């Protein structure tokens, strides 16, 4: 893929700030969905750990914040290219600073990929910092 992706920055001011949940599932659907009609969690909290049931399965989760100085965005493509070679234009549909991360049956740990990704910006700063000699 050699095309360019352009983010329509003017859409940032109109973006929603919804409550986000990262669920341990894959949904084979490409398009909009009335998620609030299907996922209205009655979250239970105990000692900072969250639990909920989704379609009969127990989920355990925790609130995750974006790294300091970072903001999460959800992007939607405005035009679909007819080939991989074409440029793409996306708009910001949602902005977030935290989200609830859910695991199936077990609570999230620092070994989970998403938790490791949240540490990466801090680690990258250390790696790229000037070396004092």
Secondary structure as the mmCIF struct_conf table of DSSP 4:
data_model
#
loop_
_struct_conf.conf_type_id
_struct_conf.id
_struct_conf.beg_label_comp_id
_struct_conf.beg_label_asym_id
_struct_conf.beg_label_seq_id
_struct_conf.end_label_comp_id
_struct_conf.end_label_asym_id
_struct_conf.end_label_seq_id
STRN STRN1 UNK A 5 UNK A 8
HELX_RH_3T_P HELX_RH_3T_P1 UNK A 9 UNK A 14
STRN STRN2 UNK A 16 UNK A 16
STRN STRN3 UNK A 21 UNK A 22
BEND BEND1 UNK A 24 UNK A 24
BEND BEND2 UNK A 31 UNK A 31
HELX_RH_3T_P HELX_RH_3T_P2 UNK A 35 UNK A 37
TURN_TY1_P TURN_TY1_P1 UNK A 38 UNK A 38
STRN STRN4 UNK A 44 UNK A 46
TURN_TY1_P TURN_TY1_P2 UNK A 47 UNK A 48
STRN STRN5 UNK A 49 UNK A 54
TURN_TY1_P TURN_TY1_P3 UNK A 55 UNK A 56
STRN STRN6 UNK A 57 UNK A 65
HELX_LH_PP_P HELX_LH_PP_P1 UNK A 66 UNK A 67
TURN_TY1_P TURN_TY1_P4 UNK A 68 UNK A 69
STRN STRN7 UNK A 72 UNK A 77
BEND BEND3 UNK A 78 UNK A 79
BEND BEND4 UNK A 82 UNK A 83
TURN_TY1_P TURN_TY1_P5 UNK A 84 UNK A 85
BEND BEND5 UNK A 86 UNK A 86
STRN STRN8 UNK A 88 UNK A 96
BEND BEND6 UNK A 97 UNK A 97
STRN STRN9 UNK A 98 UNK A 104
BEND BEND7 UNK A 105 UNK A 106
TURN_TY1_P TURN_TY1_P6 UNK A 110 UNK A 111
BEND BEND8 UNK A 112 UNK A 112
HELX_RH_AL_P HELX_RH_AL_P1 UNK A 113 UNK A 127
TURN_TY1_P TURN_TY1_P7 UNK A 128 UNK A 128
BEND BEND9 UNK A 129 UNK A 129
HELX_LH_PP_P HELX_LH_PP_P2 UNK A 130 UNK A 132
#
